[in-house]
Amino acid sequence: MKKELLFVDGYNMIGAWPELVKLKRMDKMAAARDYLLHELSNYAKYEGIEIRIVFDAQLVPGIAQRYDKYEVAVIFTSEGETADSYIEKAVGEENHLITHVQVATSDLAEQWIIFQRGATRKSANELFKDVKRTKKNIALDSTLYRMQNPSRNFPLKDKDRKRLEALYYDMVKKVEKK
């Protein structure tokens, strides 16, 4: 089975996802980036894919760095380098027999270049819908897990619960005798 690798044009998602657009309009770009990282981290873990989010240096000039946050690779390009050019180069290097590379962007020109390099694309809207669907699946799986083991929902051990029930019935009997 091929390794799944998803490159995400970070600012492209911030300009397309409803919650992120709101943060962008309030001039809270750091919060928007962090929210995107959090959402994609959960998605990556549940779906079993590796995600690399690329941000242009245009909105954070002077830094070129890569770090992991929420177990997602975050890449800020060098000043003057676009996320598109970084992704194009990386797709060419990463797309081989054992890796399926996909790129999340709504930039049509970028999509054509990605296709030429052998990768597939996912629009910002498609990724948003996939993340929403995964969030629902996580919530459903969590609920099913809790329901399968009801003792996890009850803080007392079975022995202690029985002792409390016996004590309760003894108290009820005493009240009835009065």
C-alpha positions as CSV (number, residue, x, y, z in Angstrom):
1,M,0.0,0.0,0.0
2,K,1.3,3.4,-0.9
3,K,2.1,6.1,1.7
4,E,-0.4,8.9,1.5
5,L,1.2,12.4,1.5
6,L,-0.9,15.6,1.3
7,F,0.6,19.0,0.7
8,V,-1.7,21.9,1.7
9,D,-1.4,25.5,0.5
10,G,-2.1,27.0,3.9
11,Y,-3.1,30.5,2.9
12,N,-5.3,29.1,0.1
13,M,-7.3,27.2,2.8
14,I,-7.4,30.3,5.0
15,G,-9.0,32.2,2.2
16,A,-11.6,29.5,1.5
17,W,-12.7,27.8,4.7
18,P,-15.6,29.8,6.4
19,E,-14.1,29.7,10.0
20,L,-10.7,30.7,8.7
21,V,-12.0,33.5,6.5
22,K,-13.6,35.0,9.6
23,L,-10.3,35.0,11.5
24,K,-8.5,36.5,8.5
25,R,-11.0,39.3,8.3
26,M,-10.4,40.0,12.0
27,D,-6.7,40.2,11.2
28,K,-6.0,37.1,13.3
29,M,-3.8,35.2,10.9
30,A,-1.8,33.4,13.6
31,A,-5.1,32.1,15.1
32,A,-6.3,31.1,11.6
33,R,-3.0,29.2,11.0
34,D,-3.3,27.5,14.3
35,Y,-6.9,26.5,13.8
36,L,-6.0,25.0,10.4
37,L,-3.1,23.0,11.9
38,H,-5.4,21.7,14.6
39,E,-8.1,20.6,12.2
40,L,-5.7,19.0,9.8
41,S,-3.9,17.2,12.6
42,N,-7.0,15.4,13.6
43,Y,-7.8,14.6,10.0
44,A,-4.3,13.3,9.3
45,K,-4.3,11.0,12.4
46,Y,-7.8,9.6,11.7
47,E,-7.2,9.0,8.0
48,G,-3.6,7.8,8.4
49,I,-2.0,10.3,6.1
50,E,1.0,12.6,6.3
51,I,0.3,16.3,5.9
52,R,2.7,19.1,5.1
53,I,1.2,22.6,5.3
54,V,3.1,25.2,3.3
55,F,2.7,29.0,4.0
56,D,4.1,31.7,1.7
57,A,6.7,34.0,3.2
58,Q,4.7,36.9,1.9
59,L,2.6,37.2,5.0
60,V,5.4,36.3,7.4
61,P,8.5,37.9,5.8
62,G,12.0,37.0,6.7
63,I,11.5,33.5,8.0
64,A,12.1,30.2,6.2
65,Q,11.6,27.4,8.5
66,R,10.0,24.0,9.0
67,Y,8.7,22.5,12.2
68,D,6.1,20.0,13.4
69,K,3.1,21.1,15.4
70,Y,0.3,18.8,16.3
71,E,2.3,16.2,14.4
72,V,1.8,18.0,11.1
73,A,4.8,19.4,9.2
74,V,4.5,23.2,8.9
75,I,6.7,24.9,6.3
76,F,7.2,28.6,5.8
77,T,8.9,29.3,2.5
78,S,11.9,31.5,2.0
79,E,11.3,35.2,1.4
80,G,10.4,35.6,-2.3
81,E,9.4,31.9,-2.7
82,T,5.8,31.1,-3.1
83,A,4.0,28.1,-1.5
84,D,3.1,27.1,-5.1
85,S,6.7,26.9,-6.2
86,Y,7.8,25.1,-3.1
87,I,4.9,22.5,-3.5
88,E,5.7,22.0,-7.2
89,K,9.4,21.2,-6.4
90,A,8.5,19.0,-3.5
91,V,5.9,17.1,-5.5
92,G,8.5,16.3,-8.1
93,E,10.8,15.0,-5.4
94,E,8.3,13.0,-3.3
95,N,6.0,11.5,-6.0
96,H,7.4,8.0,-6.6
97,L,6.2,4.4,-6.6
98,I,5.7,4.1,-2.9
99,T,4.1,7.5,-2.3
100,H,0.8,8.9,-3.5
101,V,1.1,12.7,-3.4
102,Q,-2.0,14.9,-3.3
103,V,-2.1,18.7,-3.2
104,A,-4.9,20.7,-1.6
105,T,-5.2,24.0,-3.5
106,S,-7.9,25.8,-5.4
107,D,-5.4,27.6,-7.6
108,L,-6.1,26.3,-11.2
109,A,-2.7,27.0,-12.6
110,E,-1.1,25.1,-9.7
111,Q,-3.4,22.2,-10.3
112,W,-2.3,21.8,-13.9
113,I,1.4,21.8,-12.8
114,I,0.6,19.2,-10.1
115,F,-1.1,17.0,-12.7
116,Q,2.0,17.2,-14.9
117,R,4.2,16.1,-12.1
118,G,2.0,13.0,-11.5
119,A,0.2,14.1,-8.3
120,T,-3.5,14.5,-7.7
121,R,-5.3,17.5,-6.4
122,K,-8.0,18.4,-3.9
123,S,-9.7,21.7,-3.9
124,A,-10.0,23.8,-0.7
125,N,-13.7,23.0,-0.6
126,E,-13.2,19.3,-1.0
127,L,-10.6,19.2,1.8
128,F,-13.0,21.3,4.0
129,K,-15.8,18.7,3.4
130,D,-13.4,15.8,4.0
131,V,-12.3,17.4,7.3
132,K,-15.9,17.9,8.4
133,R,-16.8,14.3,7.5
134,T,-13.8,13.0,9.5
135,K,-14.8,15.1,12.5
136,K,-18.3,13.5,12.5
137,N,-16.7,10.1,12.1
138,I,-14.4,10.7,15.1
139,A,-17.3,11.9,17.2
140,L,-19.4,8.8,16.2
141,D,-16.5,6.4,16.9
142,S,-15.9,8.0,20.2
143,T,-19.6,7.6,21.2
144,L,-19.6,4.0,20.0
145,Y,-16.5,3.2,22.0
146,R,-18.0,4.7,25.2
147,M,-21.2,2.8,24.7
148,Q,-19.4,-0.5,24.2
149,N,-17.9,-0.4,27.6
150,P,-20.4,1.2,30.0
151,S,-18.2,0.6,33.0
152,R,-15.9,3.3,31.6
153,N,-18.7,5.8,32.0
154,F,-19.4,4.7,35.6
155,P,-16.6,5.9,38.0
156,L,-17.2,3.2,40.6
157,K,-15.9,-0.4,40.4
158,D,-18.6,-3.1,40.4
159,K,-17.8,-4.1,44.0
160,D,-18.2,-0.5,45.3
161,R,-21.4,0.0,43.3
162,K,-22.9,-3.1,44.9
163,R,-21.9,-1.9,48.4
164,L,-23.6,1.5,47.7
165,E,-26.7,-0.2,46.5
166,A,-26.9,-2.4,49.6
167,L,-26.4,0.7,51.9
168,Y,-29.1,2.5,50.0
169,Y,-31.6,-0.4,50.4
170,D,-30.7,-0.6,54.1
171,M,-31.5,3.1,54.5
172,V,-34.8,2.8,52.6
173,K,-35.8,-0.1,54.9
174,K,-35.1,1.9,58.0
175,V,-37.2,4.8,56.8
176,E,-40.1,2.5,55.9
177,K,-40.0,1.0,59.5
178,K,-40.5,4.4,61.1
